[in-house]
Amino acid sequence: MRPRGHQFTCAKELRQRYLDDGCSLAEGSAHLVALVAEIVDCCAVLPVKAHRLARGWKVQEAVDALHRLCRTQALPCGMTREQLSHFENGLQPGRQYGDLLCRLYRTGPVQMGWAKDYSLPGTKSSPPPAGGRQTPARRVSIGTNGDDGEAAVKRREMLRSILTAGGTLPFLVLDELDQIRGRMDALLASSSISAATLDRWEETVHGYAYGFKSRPPRQLLEDVLLDFAELHQHAASRQPVDHQTRLCRLSAQLAGMAGNILADLGHHRHARRWFSTAQIAADETGDRFLKAWVRAREATVSLYHHQPPQTAIALAGEARQWAGQAPCAGAALAAATEARAYARLGDAARGLEALRQAQAITEKLPDAHLENSIFGYPRQQMAFHLEATLTAIGRVKEARQAQREALALYPPTEHVNPALIRLDEASCLIRSGDPASGYQLAGQHLLAMPEGYRTPLVLSRAHELLDTSRPGHRGAASYDHYRETLSTLTTA
């Protein structure tokens, strides 16, 4: 593969030769067209890049020239240096930018390689350059520039006859073969996104992962979906293998976050679709820890909104299979989810056993998997699942102690999980025969929550408290007041 510096240096030398021969490289000149074609052949670059190199422009100079042209012709233009680099490396521009680049370089989409020319042979003509350097002679063509089936057969026959004739291969044939190889090099190295850009994307996604715990869900969802849409544009283009793997990882993480948030907001059907996309993207990476994380997150959100616990158990089982024996955040989350699901089914024995396994996995987690983000499984998350499981199986005394310990671990910037723990506190009070205190506590904390965090996830759990009360407690002032408070918040 040619080194990166080859293209600019070689193009500069070719351009100087044309000038030394007295050729005019003015816009629209035949010599400029010939120089572009020679740069494409020699440097194995796309025409859009060859046009820039033929004019001796750097990327920013070409962008500046395009903006000047657009101002002159009163055309809108938001082209950036990074976008032009993407187009030069193989990303096909949309209609607007494609048209602007054709205007800048005084050519058409066919010459740029963005469209095919279906004119009959012999109906096109190219005037030879007037004086000075002549257009290079047409070489033996054995390339594959969109030929039809008949042309491909003839090309194969010609190449076969040359190869079987014996003796030294003609130089022009070897040169043409080398050009084909060079074009393949360019294709294999092409990318619409740089490694540095992928680094920035990964930083952004990890920022969202930490913000998941402390930002209002609707606000975070907007950013996640907008960035997912932008990432999709890059994923639609061919990338080197390592870039493609990183894009799939980012796609799985963003789709998993979107699915989680949509489920929290009560959009279960759409959440399942996003989790499905996250699974497909995660499977493409071959990273079993990522696969385990996606399935574990989906299992966790399926515990709420009156979903059957069996769904969570099945998904958690898949997550643990992908994780295997290695301790990872997905495995710990899956085991804790199983514990809560069995507890909801009334199977205390299996619930406590799964809880024990979750605690054992958590103790072995490396520091990177203990981070307080949606991708990690921090100790406060384990404490939350512990108290939730004990609450569900009715171990009130142990649950109350676990609730206090869990709340002490959460920072003041987090609202959703602490609210769910407070609701479990209220549930324990109601079960202990003090519904007045329980409903008062639940109502106070719901009203104290910032409005953006009172999601259907939280309100769904709050509604479950109405079913916790014994029949004799219903109709009491505390019960009715809590129901009215909850109705007002739900309507809002």
C-alpha positions in Angstrom: 0.0 0.0 0.0 1.3 3.4 -0.8 2.3 5.6 2.1 0.0 8.5 3.0 2.6 11.1 1.9 2.9 9.5 -1.6 -0.4 11.0 -2.9 0.3 14.7 -2.2 4.0 14.5 -3.2 3.4 12.5 -6.4 0.5 14.7 -7.5 2.6 17.8 -6.8 5.4 16.4 -9.1 2.9 15.5 -11.8 1.4 19.0 -11.7 4.8 20.6 -11.9 5.7 18.5 -15.0 2.6 19.7 -16.8 3.5 23.3 -15.9 7.1 22.8 -17.0 5.8 21.5 -20.4 3.9 24.7 -20.8 0.5 23.2 -20.2 -2.4 25.4 -19.0 -4.1 24.0 -15.9 -6.8 26.6 -16.0 -10.3 25.5 -15.0 -12.0 23.6 -17.8 -8.7 23.0 -19.7 -8.1 19.6 -21.3 -4.7 19.5 -19.6 -6.3 19.8 -16.2 -8.7 16.9 -17.1 -5.7 14.8 -18.2 -3.8 15.6 -15.0 -6.7 14.5 -12.9 -6.9 11.2 -14.7 -3.2 10.6 -14.3 -3.3 11.3 -10.6 -6.2 8.8 -10.2 -4.1 6.1 -12.0 -0.8 6.9 -10.4 -1.9 7.6 -6.8 -4.9 5.2 -6.6 -7.2 7.9 -5.3 -10.8 8.7 -6.1 -11.6 11.4 -8.7 -12.9 13.8 -6.0 -9.5 13.8 -4.3 -7.6 13.8 -7.6 -9.4 17.1 -8.6 -8.1 18.8 -5.4 -4.6 17.5 -5.8 -4.5 18.5 -9.4 -5.2 22.1 -8.3 -2.5 21.9 -5.6 -5.0 22.6 -2.9 -4.9 21.3 0.7 -8.2 20.1 2.1 -9.0 23.4 3.9 -8.1 25.4 0.7 -10.6 23.3 -1.2 -13.3 23.9 1.4 -12.5 27.7 1.4 -12.8 27.7 -2.4 -16.1 26.0 -2.2 -17.5 28.5 0.3 -16.3 31.4 -1.9 -18.1 29.8 -4.9 -21.3 29.3 -2.9 -21.2 32.9 -1.7 -20.8 34.1 -5.3 -23.7 32.0 -6.6 -25.9 32.6 -3.5 -25.9 28.9 -2.6 -26.2 27.4 0.9 -23.1 25.5 2.0 -22.1 23.9 5.3 -19.3 21.7 4.0 -16.6 21.1 6.6 -13.0 20.0 6.3 -13.9 16.7 7.9 -16.8 16.1 5.5 -14.7 16.6 2.5 -12.1 14.2 3.8 -14.9 11.6 4.3 -16.0 12.1 0.7 -12.4 11.8 -0.6 -12.0 8.5 1.3 -15.1 6.9 -0.2 -18.2 8.2 1.5 -20.7 9.1 -1.2 -22.0 12.7 -0.8 -25.7 13.5 -0.9 -27.3 15.3 -3.8 -26.5 18.8 -2.4 -22.9 18.3 -1.6 -22.3 16.2 -4.7 -23.7 19.0 -6.8 -21.5 21.6 -5.1 -18.3 19.6 -5.6 -19.1 19.1 -9.3 -19.6 22.9 -9.6 -16.3 23.5 -7.8 -14.3 21.2 -10.0 -16.3 21.9 -13.2 -17.2 18.3 -13.8 -20.1 15.9 -13.5 -21.1 13.0 -11.3 -20.1 10.5 -13.9 -16.6 11.8 -14.0 -16.5 11.8 -10.2 -17.5 8.1 -10.2 -20.8 8.8 -8.4 -23.0 7.8 -11.4 -22.8 5.6 -14.5 -22.8 6.8 -18.1 -25.0 4.6 -20.3 -24.2 6.4 -23.6 -23.7 4.2 -26.6 -20.1 3.6 -27.7 -18.8 6.3 -30.1 -21.3 8.9 -29.0 -18.9 10.7 -26.7 -15.9 12.6 -27.7 -13.1 14.4 -25.8 -11.2 17.1 -27.5 -7.4 16.7 -27.4 -5.5 19.3 -25.5 -4.4 22.1 -27.7 -0.6 22.1 -27.8 1.8 21.3 -25.0 1.6 17.9 -23.2 -0.5 15.3 -24.9 -3.1 13.3 -23.1 -1.6 9.9 -22.1 -2.4 7.1 -24.4 -5.1 4.7 -23.4 -3.7 1.6 -21.8 -4.8 -2.0 -22.2 -8.0 -2.1 -20.2 -8.6 -5.1 -18.0 -10.1 -3.1 -15.2 -13.6 -3.5 -13.8 -15.3 -0.2 -14.1 -18.9 -1.3 -14.1 -18.7 -3.3 -17.4 -21.6 -5.4 -18.5 -21.3 -9.2 -18.7 -20.2 -9.4 -22.3 -17.3 -7.0 -21.7 -16.3 -9.0 -18.6 -16.1 -12.2 -20.7 -14.0 -10.4 -23.4 -11.7 -9.0 -20.7 -11.2 -12.5 -19.2 -10.4 -14.0 -22.7 -7.9 -11.2 -23.4 -6.1 -11.7 -20.1 -6.1 -15.5 -20.5 -4.5 -15.2 -23.9 -1.8 -12.9 -22.6 -1.0 -15.1 -19.6 -0.9 -18.4 -21.6 1.2 -16.9 -24.5 4.4 -17.5 -22.5 7.4 -15.2 -22.3 7.6 -12.0 -20.3 4.3 -10.2 -19.6 3.9 -6.9 -21.4 4.7 -3.9 -19.3 1.3 -2.2 -20.0 -0.5 -5.3 -18.8 1.5 -5.4 -15.6 1.0 -1.7 -15.1 -2.8 -2.1 -15.6 -2.8 -5.0 -13.1 -0.9 -2.8 -10.7 -3.5 -0.1 -11.0 -6.3 -2.6 -10.2 -4.3 -3.7 -7.2 -3.8 -0.1 -6.2 -7.6 0.6 -6.4 -8.2 -2.4 -4.2 -5.6 -1.0 -1.7 -7.5 2.3 -1.7 -10.8 0.5 -1.2 -9.5 -1.6 1.6 -8.1 1.5 3.4 -11.1 3.7 2.7 -13.1 4.9 5.6 -15.8 7.5 6.2 -14.6 7.9 9.8 -11.1 8.4 11.3 -9.7 6.6 14.3 -9.6 10.0 16.1 -13.3 10.6 15.4 -14.1 7.1 16.8 -12.1 8.0 19.9 -14.3 11.1 20.3 -17.5 9.0 19.8 -16.4 6.6 22.5 -15.8 9.4 24.9 -19.2 10.8 24.1 -21.0 7.5 24.6 -19.2 6.9 27.9 -20.3 10.4 28.9 -23.9 9.4 28.3 -23.3 6.2 30.3 -22.4 8.2 33.3 -25.2 10.7 32.6 -27.7 7.9 32.5 -27.7 7.9 36.3 -28.0 11.7 36.8 -29.7 13.2 33.8 -33.5 13.4 33.1 -34.4 10.5 30.8 -36.1 12.5 28.1 -33.2 14.9 27.9 -30.7 12.1 27.6 -32.8 10.2 25.1 -32.8 13.1 22.7 -29.0 13.2 22.7 -28.6 9.4 22.4 -31.0 9.2 19.4 -29.5 12.1 17.5 -26.0 10.7 17.9 -27.3 7.2 16.9 -28.7 8.7 13.7 -25.3 10.3 12.9 -23.5 7.2 13.7 -25.8 5.2 11.4 -24.5 7.3 8.4 -21.0 6.0 9.0 -22.1 2.5 9.7 -23.8 2.5 6.2 -20.4 3.0 4.5 -17.6 0.4 4.2 -15.1 0.6 7.0 -11.8 -1.2 7.8 -12.5 -4.2 10.0 -11.3 -2.5 13.3 -13.3 0.6 12.5 -16.4 -1.5 11.7 -16.1 -3.4 15.0 -15.8 -0.1 17.0 -18.9 1.3 15.2 -20.9 -1.9 16.0 -19.9 -1.6 19.7 -20.9 2.1 19.8 -24.2 1.2 18.0 -24.9 -1.6 20.5 -24.2 0.7 23.4 -26.4 3.6 22.1 -29.2 1.3 21.1 -29.1 -0.4 24.5 -29.3 2.9 26.3 -32.2 4.0 24.0 -34.0 0.8 24.7 -33.5 1.2 28.5 -34.7 4.8 28.5 -37.7 4.1 26.3 -38.7 1.2 28.6 -38.4 3.6 31.6 -40.7 6.0 29.7 -43.3 3.3 29.2 -42.7 2.6 25.5 -42.2 -1.2 25.8 -42.8 -2.2 22.2 -40.3 0.3 20.8 -37.9 -0.5 23.6 -37.9 -4.2 22.6 -37.0 -3.2 19.0 -34.1 -1.1 20.2 -32.8 -3.9 22.3 -33.1 -6.2 19.3 -30.9 -3.8 17.3 -28.5 -3.6 20.2 -28.2 -7.4 20.2 -27.5 -7.5 16.5 -24.8 -4.9 16.8 -23.3 -6.6 19.9 -23.2 -9.9 18.1 -21.3 -8.4 15.3 -18.5 -7.4 17.7 -17.9 -10.9 19.0 -17.6 -9.4 22.5 -19.4 -11.7 24.8 -19.3 -9.2 27.7 -21.1 -6.7 25.5 -23.6 -9.3 24.5 -24.2 -10.2 28.1 -24.6 -6.5 29.0 -27.3 -5.9 26.3 -29.4 -8.9 27.4 -29.0 -8.2 31.1 -30.2 -4.6 30.6 -33.2 -5.8 28.7 -33.9 -8.4 31.5 -33.8 -5.6 34.1 -36.2 -3.3 32.5 -38.7 -6.1 31.8 -39.2 -6.4 35.6 -41.3 -3.3 35.6 -44.6 -2.2 34.1 -46.3 -5.5 35.1 -44.2 -7.6 32.7 -44.1 -11.3 33.5 -41.1 -12.2 35.6 -40.5 -15.2 33.3 -39.3 -12.8 30.6 -36.7 -11.4 32.8 -35.5 -14.8 33.9 -35.1 -16.0 30.3 -33.2 -12.9 29.2 -31.0 -13.0 32.3 -30.2 -16.7 31.5 -29.0 -15.7 28.1 -26.8 -13.0 29.5 -25.2 -15.4 32.0 -24.6 -17.9 29.2 -22.8 -15.3 27.1 -20.7 -14.2 30.1 -19.7 -17.7 31.0 -17.5 -18.1 34.1 -15.8 -14.7 33.7 -17.0 -12.0 36.1 -18.4 -9.0 34.3 -21.0 -6.3 34.8 -23.6 -8.1 32.6 -23.2 -11.3 34.6 -23.7 -9.6 37.9 -26.7 -7.7 36.7 -28.2 -10.8 35.2 -27.9 -12.8 38.4 -29.4 -9.9 40.5 -32.3 -9.6 38.0 -32.9 -13.4 38.3 -33.1 -13.0 42.0 -35.7 -10.2 41.8 -37.7 -12.1 39.2 -37.8 -15.3 41.3 -38.8 -13.2 44.3 -41.7 -11.8 42.4 -42.8 -15.3 41.5 -42.8 -16.1 45.2 -39.8 -18.5 44.9 -37.7 -17.3 47.8 -35.2 -20.1 47.6 -34.2 -19.5 44.0 -34.3 -15.8 44.6 -31.9 -15.9 47.5 -29.6 -18.3 45.6 -29.4 -16.0 42.6 -28.8 -13.1 45.0 -25.9 -15.0 46.5 -24.5 -15.6 43.0 -24.8 -11.9 42.1 -22.9 -10.9 45.3 -20.2 -13.5 44.5 -19.8 -12.2 41.0 -19.7 -8.5 42.2 -16.9 -9.3 44.6 -14.8 -10.5 41.7 -15.5 -7.7 39.3 -12.5 -5.7 38.1 -12.5 -2.0 38.8 -13.6 -1.1 35.2 -16.8 -3.1 35.7 -17.6 -1.4 39.0 -17.9 2.1 37.5 -21.0 4.0 38.3 -22.3 4.1 34.7 -24.9 2.2 32.8 -22.1 -0.1 31.5 -20.9 -0.9 35.0 -22.3 -2.6 38.1 -21.3 -0.5 41.0 -21.7 -1.6 44.6 -24.8 0.7 45.2 -26.5 -1.2 42.4 -25.9 -4.5 44.1 -27.2 -3.0 47.4 -30.3 -1.8 45.5 -31.0 -5.3 44.1 -30.4 -6.8 47.5 -33.0 -4.7 49.2 -35.4 -5.1 46.3 -35.2 -8.9 46.5 -35.6 -9.0 50.3 -38.6 -6.6 50.0 -40.2 -8.8 47.4 -39.9 -12.0 49.4 -41.2 -10.3 52.5 -38.1 -10.3 54.7 -39.1 -6.9 56.1 -36.5 -6.5 58.9 -33.6 -7.5 56.7 -35.0 -5.4 53.9 -35.2 -2.3 56.0 -31.6 -2.6 57.0 -30.6 -3.2 53.4 -32.5 -0.1 52.3 -30.7 2.1 54.7 -27.3 0.8 53.6 -28.2 1.2 49.9 -29.4 4.8 50.3 -26.2 5.7 52.0 -24.2 4.6 48.9 -26.1 6.8 46.4 -24.9 10.3 45.6 -27.4 13.2 45.7 -27.2 13.5 41.9 -29.1 10.2 41.4 -32.9 10.2 41.7 -34.5 7.1 40.2 -33.0 4.2 42.2 -33.2 6.1 45.5 -36.8 6.8 44.8 -37.5 3.1 44.1 -35.7 2.3 47.4 -37.9 4.8 49.2 -41.0 3.1 47.7 -39.7 -0.2 49.0 -39.3 1.4 52.4 -43.0 2.4 52.2 -43.9 -1.1 51.1 -42.3 -2.5 54.2 -44.1 -0.1 56.5 -47.4 -1.0 54.9 -46.7 -4.7 55.2 -45.7 -4.2 58.9 -49.2 -2.8 59.6 -48.4 1.0 59.4 -50.0 2.0 56.1 -50.4 5.6 57.2 -46.7 6.1 57.6 -46.0 4.1 54.4 -48.3 6.0 52.1 -47.2 9.3 53.7 -43.5 8.4 53.0 -44.1 7.4 49.5 -46.2 10.5 48.7 -43.6 12.8 50.1 -40.7 11.3 48.1 -42.7 11.3 44.9 -43.5 15.0 45.3 -39.9 15.8 46.2 -38.5 14.2 43.1 -37.5 16.5 40.2 -40.3 16.3 37.7 -38.1 15.0 34.9 -37.4 11.8 36.9 -41.0 10.9 37.6 -41.0 8.5 34.7 -43.6 5.7 34.1 -41.0 3.3 35.6 -41.2 5.1 39.0 -45.0 5.7 38.8 -45.6 2.0 37.9 -43.8 0.9 41.0 -45.7 3.6 43.0 -49.0 2.2 41.8 -48.0 -1.3 43.0 -48.1 0.1 46.6 -51.9 0.5 46.3 -52.1 -3.3 45.9 -49.8 -3.9 48.9 -52.4 -2.6 51.4 -54.8 -4.9 53.1 -58.4 -4.6 52.3 -59.2 -3.1 55.6 -56.7 -0.2 55.0 -58.3 0.9 51.8 -60.6 3.8 52.2 -58.4 5.2 55.0 -57.5 8.9 54.7 -53.8 8.1 54.0 -54.7 5.6 51.3 -57.1 8.0 49.6 -54.6 10.9 49.8 -51.8 8.8 48.3 -54.1 7.6 45.5 -55.1 11.2 44.7 -51.4 12.3 44.7 -50.5 9.5 42.4 -53.4 10.2 40.1 -52.3 13.8 39.8 -48.7 12.9 39.1 -49.6 10.3 36.6 -51.9 12.7 34.7 -49.2 15.3 34.7 
